[in-house]
């Protein structure tokens, strides 16, 4: 497989220092897996899939993953967020798929957790309540045919790995559209220093949002110069899921504040968070690993970064989200539409994108 170019490879001057892979897997221990489903059947095309994020890899010990969530616009789903709001954590894989695949993916992930953490679940009264998020891929995929299966979700989990990960038409992002171009899965990371310590903040997005006139790249309104030739939309019909990860020690309320900054990240690319859009964000930290509260003693302690140092973390979150969206679009490939049929959802023309950005930066 030929390595795809990413936004920085095009010379686009995104700010900030990235990790080794410029991706969410730069956070130590975090793994990402995909199951990509593609069958170009004109009667019932399959352009969908599942993305799995494993914050603690394949550890056999169930541990809380401290987290916070935020919905800029709640026209979508991310399961488990009620408990994240109250309890401040989730356990197990974090999954992203299409809108009609949430139920089967949740079912499969619960089963995987019960089997993977078999000893803990057999010996104790523990519940499995994984995080499963979605965006709608019904323009490119026959979403009503319910193509995603239990095995697909399990495969995404069991395919997870580290290092550089695929972007664009992969996993849950396979059938997604962003700003009228082919969208999908994208990722990016930033390095933040606190004294002598170095931490990573990273994003993974499933980009299925925005309309062409809104589209901005590095402050350049490129959408105005790249008209939508497919099927111009007068209003937004998509969504975006943003997952932020870090190894910096943060408390749940701090992670909720981090999740809120994803709104600024997608705003930099032009989206105001449309009425029909599910713009739902989650931030988690792999620090402060400990036993589940149900299996712990009377007291617990956690370390956290001082709130006064968070500006750099907020900027890292904004920058990584902004770049992740463009990485998803740059890596994407053309897909024929299903509903309405007869159009070609094109990937962004990277040479034209660079030309418009360079024109503004050269003035």
C-alpha positions in Angstrom: 0.0 0.0 0.0 1.3 3.4 -1.0 1.7 5.7 2.0 -0.8 8.6 1.7 0.3 12.1 2.1 -0.9 14.1 5.1 -1.7 17.8 5.5 1.9 18.6 6.7 3.4 16.7 3.8 1.6 19.1 1.5 3.5 22.0 3.1 0.4 23.3 5.0 1.9 25.2 7.9 0.0 23.9 10.9 1.4 25.2 14.2 2.6 23.2 17.1 5.1 20.3 17.8 3.7 16.9 17.0 4.5 13.5 18.5 6.4 10.8 16.5 3.4 9.7 14.5 1.3 12.9 14.7 -1.6 10.8 15.9 -3.6 9.6 18.9 -1.3 6.6 19.2 1.5 8.9 20.3 -0.2 8.8 23.7 1.6 5.8 25.3 -0.5 2.7 25.5 -3.3 3.9 23.2 -4.1 1.5 20.3 -6.4 2.1 17.4 -8.2 -0.6 15.3 -10.5 -0.5 12.2 -12.9 -2.7 10.4 -13.6 -1.2 7.0 -16.5 -2.5 5.0 -16.7 -1.7 1.3 -18.8 -3.4 -1.3 -19.9 -1.2 -4.2 -23.3 -2.8 -4.9 -25.6 -0.2 -6.6 -28.7 -1.7 -4.9 -27.3 -1.7 -1.4 -23.7 -0.3 -1.3 -21.6 -1.0 1.7 -19.4 2.0 2.7 -19.1 1.9 6.4 -17.2 0.3 9.3 -16.1 0.5 12.9 -13.2 2.3 14.7 -11.9 1.1 18.1 -9.8 3.1 20.5 -8.2 1.1 23.3 -6.9 3.6 25.9 -5.1 1.0 27.9 -4.4 -1.4 25.1 -5.1 -5.1 25.8 -4.4 -5.0 29.5 -6.3 -7.8 31.2 -6.9 -5.7 34.3 -10.1 -3.5 34.0 -9.2 0.0 35.1 -11.1 3.3 35.0 -10.1 5.7 32.2 -10.7 9.2 33.5 -12.7 11.3 31.1 -15.0 14.2 30.4 -17.5 14.8 27.6 -19.1 17.8 26.0 -21.8 18.2 23.3 -21.6 21.4 21.2 -24.7 20.2 19.4 -26.4 17.0 20.6 -28.0 15.7 17.4 -26.2 12.4 17.7 -25.2 9.7 20.1 -22.3 8.8 22.4 -23.2 6.1 24.9 -21.9 6.1 28.4 -21.7 9.9 28.8 -24.2 10.1 31.6 -21.9 8.1 33.8 -18.8 10.0 32.6 -20.6 13.2 33.7 -21.3 11.8 37.1 -18.6 9.2 37.7 -15.8 10.7 35.7 -14.6 7.6 33.9 -15.3 4.8 31.5 -13.8 1.3 31.1 -12.8 -0.7 28.1 -12.7 0.2 24.4 -14.1 3.4 22.9 -16.0 2.7 19.6 -17.1 4.9 16.7 -19.4 3.6 13.9 -22.4 4.8 11.9 -25.7 5.9 13.3 -27.6 2.6 12.9 -24.6 0.5 14.0 -24.5 1.8 17.6 -26.6 -1.0 19.1 -24.8 -3.9 17.6 -21.4 -2.3 18.3 -22.4 -1.7 21.9 -23.6 -5.3 22.3 -20.4 -6.7 20.8 -18.2 -4.5 22.9 -19.9 -5.5 26.1 -19.4 -9.2 25.1 -15.8 -8.5 24.3 -15.2 -6.9 27.7 -17.0 -9.7 29.6 -14.7 -12.2 27.9 -11.5 -10.1 28.0 -11.8 -9.3 31.7 -13.3 -12.7 32.4 -11.8 -13.2 35.8 -12.9 -9.8 37.2 -16.4 -10.1 35.7 -16.9 -13.7 36.9 -15.9 -12.9 40.5 -17.6 -9.6 41.0 -20.8 -7.7 40.2 -19.4 -5.5 37.5 -21.2 -3.8 34.7 -19.9 -3.1 31.2 -21.0 0.3 29.8 -18.7 1.1 26.9 -18.6 4.4 24.9 -20.0 4.0 21.4 -20.3 7.1 19.2 -21.7 7.6 15.7 -22.1 9.8 12.6 -24.5 9.3 9.7 -23.2 7.8 6.5 -26.5 7.3 4.6 -25.5 9.4 1.6 -22.7 7.0 0.6 -23.8 3.8 2.4 -27.1 1.9 2.6 -27.3 2.6 6.3 -30.8 1.1 6.6 -29.4 -2.3 5.5 -27.6 -2.5 8.9 -24.3 -3.7 7.4 -22.3 -3.5 10.6 -22.2 -6.9 12.5 -21.2 -8.0 15.9 -18.1 -9.6 14.4 -17.1 -6.4 12.7 -17.0 -4.5 16.0 -15.0 -7.3 17.6 -12.6 -7.3 14.6 -12.0 -3.6 15.0 -11.0 -4.1 18.6 -8.8 -7.1 17.8 -7.2 -5.3 14.9 -5.9 -2.5 17.1 -2.3 -1.4 17.1 0.0 1.5 17.7 2.3 3.6 15.5 1.1 5.4 12.4 -2.5 4.6 11.7 -4.6 4.8 8.5 -6.8 7.8 7.8 -9.6 8.8 5.4 -12.0 6.0 4.2 -11.3 3.7 7.1 -13.2 2.3 10.0 -16.3 4.2 11.1 -15.2 7.1 8.8 -15.5 5.0 5.6 -18.8 6.6 4.4 -18.4 10.1 5.8 -18.5 13.5 4.1 -16.9 16.8 5.4 -17.6 20.2 3.9 -18.9 18.6 0.8 -15.7 16.6 0.2 -15.1 13.0 1.1 -14.4 13.0 4.9 -13.6 10.2 7.3 -11.1 9.4 10.0 -8.2 11.7 10.9 -5.8 12.2 13.7 -3.0 14.5 15.0 -1.0 15.1 18.1 0.9 17.8 20.0 3.6 17.8 22.7 3.1 19.9 25.8 5.9 20.5 28.3 5.3 21.0 32.1 8.6 21.8 33.7 10.9 18.8 33.0 7.9 16.6 32.1 6.7 16.1 28.5 3.1 15.0 27.7 1.1 14.3 24.6 -2.3 15.7 23.6 -3.9 14.0 20.6 -7.1 13.9 18.7 -8.9 11.4 16.5 -12.0 12.6 14.6 -14.7 11.0 12.5 -15.4 14.0 10.3 -18.9 14.1 8.7 -19.8 17.7 9.1 -19.9 21.2 7.5 -21.0 22.6 4.2 -18.6 24.0 1.5 -19.1 27.8 2.0 -18.0 27.4 5.7 -14.7 25.6 4.9 -11.6 27.2 6.2 -8.0 26.0 6.3 -5.5 27.9 8.5 -7.8 30.9 8.4 -8.1 30.8 4.6 -11.8 30.6 3.3 -10.9 28.0 0.7 -14.5 26.8 0.5 -15.5 29.9 -1.3 -13.0 29.2 -4.0 -13.8 25.5 -4.3 -17.5 25.3 -5.1 -19.4 22.0 -4.4 -19.9 20.3 -7.7 -21.5 17.2 -6.2 -24.8 18.3 -4.7 -24.7 21.7 -3.0 -26.3 21.7 0.4 -28.1 24.7 1.9 -27.8 23.3 5.4 -25.6 20.9 7.3 -26.7 17.3 7.5 -23.7 15.6 9.2 -21.8 15.3 12.5 -18.4 15.0 14.0 -17.1 12.9 16.8 -13.9 14.1 18.4 -11.8 12.0 20.8 -9.0 13.7 22.7 -6.4 11.6 24.5 -3.5 12.6 26.8 -1.1 11.0 29.2 -1.1 14.1 31.3 -2.7 13.6 34.8 -6.0 15.3 34.8 -9.1 15.1 36.9 -12.5 14.5 35.3 -13.6 18.1 35.5 -10.4 19.2 33.8 -11.0 16.6 31.0 -14.5 18.0 30.5 -12.9 21.4 30.0 -10.5 19.9 27.5 -13.4 18.3 25.6 -15.0 21.7 25.3 -11.9 23.0 23.4 -12.7 20.5 20.5 -15.5 23.0 19.6 -12.8 25.6 18.9 -10.8 23.1 16.9 -13.7 22.3 14.5 -14.6 26.0 14.5 -11.2 26.9 13.1 -12.2 24.9 10.0 -15.4 26.9 9.7 -18.1 24.9 11.4 -20.4 26.7 13.8 -22.0 23.4 14.9 -25.1 23.2 12.8 -28.6 22.4 14.1 -28.6 19.0 12.3 -25.1 18.1 13.4 -24.1 15.9 16.3 -20.9 17.6 17.4 -20.0 15.4 20.4 -16.6 15.3 22.1 -14.8 13.2 24.7 -11.4 13.7 26.4 -9.6 11.0 28.4 -6.4 10.6 30.3 -4.4 7.4 30.6 -2.7 8.7 33.8 -3.8 7.8 37.4 -4.2 4.1 36.5 -5.9 2.2 39.4 -8.4 -0.5 40.2 -12.1 0.1 39.5 -13.8 1.8 42.4 -15.9 -1.4 43.0 -12.6 -3.3 43.6 -10.8 -0.6 45.6 -10.6 0.4 49.3 -12.2 3.3 51.2 -10.0 6.0 49.8 -8.4 6.8 46.4 -5.9 9.5 45.4 -5.1 11.1 42.1 -2.4 13.5 40.8 -3.3 16.3 38.4 -1.8 19.2 36.5 -2.3 22.6 38.1 -5.2 24.4 36.4 -2.9 27.4 36.0 -0.9 25.5 33.4 -3.8 24.4 31.2 -3.5 27.1 28.5 -0.9 25.1 26.6 -3.0 21.9 26.9 -6.1 23.8 25.5 -4.0 25.1 22.6 -2.7 21.6 21.9 -6.3 20.3 21.9 -7.5 23.0 19.5 -4.5 22.5 17.1 -4.7 18.7 17.0 -8.5 18.8 16.3 -8.0 21.3 13.5 -5.3 19.3 11.8 -7.1 16.0 12.3 -10.0 17.2 10.2 -7.8 18.2 7.4 -5.8 14.9 7.6 -9.1 13.0 7.3 -10.0 14.9 4.1 -6.5 14.8 2.5 -6.4 11.0 3.0 -9.9 10.4 1.7 -10.8 8.9 -1.7 -13.8 9.4 -4.0 -17.0 7.5 -3.4 -20.2 7.3 -5.5 -23.3 8.4 -3.7 -26.2 6.1 -2.8 -28.9 8.5 -1.7 -29.3 10.5 -3.9 -27.7 8.3 -6.4 -25.6 9.3 -9.4 -23.1 11.7 -7.9 -19.4 11.4 -7.1 -18.4 12.5 -3.6 -14.9 13.7 -4.4 -11.9 13.9 -2.2 -10.4 17.3 -1.9 -8.0 18.3 -4.7 -4.9 18.8 -2.6 -3.0 20.8 -5.3 -5.9 23.2 -5.5 -6.1 23.4 -1.7 -2.4 24.2 -1.4 -2.7 26.8 -4.2 -5.5 28.7 -2.4 -3.7 28.6 1.0 -0.4 29.7 -0.5 -2.0 32.6 -2.3 -3.2 34.0 1.0 0.0 33.4 2.9 2.1 35.0 0.1 0.1 38.3 0.2 
